[in-house]
Amino acid sequence: MMWDEWGNEFGQEYEEEQQQQEEEDDSYLKFDFLSVLSKPKDYYRILEVDYDATEEVIRSNFIRLALKWHPDKQKDQDSATSKFQEINEAYQGWFFFIAVIIYLILKAIS
């Protein structure tokens, strides 16, 4: 192999690697934020509680569902992981919503 051939081959490989790296770096730009915003989730339905449920009821249902759908307990079902994540997201989202409401009330009082 001559130096010129090696240089051309090396240059082509380098360009291919650079192009692949640029595609990977831009992958986060391909995320569709509107699809997330356009489909709000009903956390009460996911946690299987009524809309007027108390904090204790919501927490106990969260624990019950989390134990039921934990991937280690549902090894034969592929959907267990996604269901478990959805339950966690619902509880965290509900908890965050309540924290924001309490903060706004306390801020309005003071």
HUVEN-V371445 format. One record per pair of residues at least 24 apart in sequence whose ideal C-beta (glycine too) atoms are under 10 Angstrom apart, sorted by the first residue. I is the first residue (numbers start at 1). GAP is how many residues later the second one is. Records with the same first field share a line. If there is no record, write none. Layout:
I=GAP + GAP
This chain:
41=45 + 48 + 49 + 52
42=48
43=43 + 44 + 46 + 47 + 48 + 49 + 50 + 51 + 52 + 54
44=46 + 50
45=45
46=37 + 40 + 41 + 42 + 43 + 44 + 45 + 47 + 48
47=39 + 40 + 43 + 44 + 46 + 47
48=39 + 42
49=41 + 45
53=41
55=39 + 40 + 43
58=32 + 33 + 36 + 37 + 40
59=32 + 35 + 36
61=26 + 29 + 30
62=25 + 26 + 28 + 29 + 30 + 32 + 33
63=24 + 28
65=25 + 26
66=25
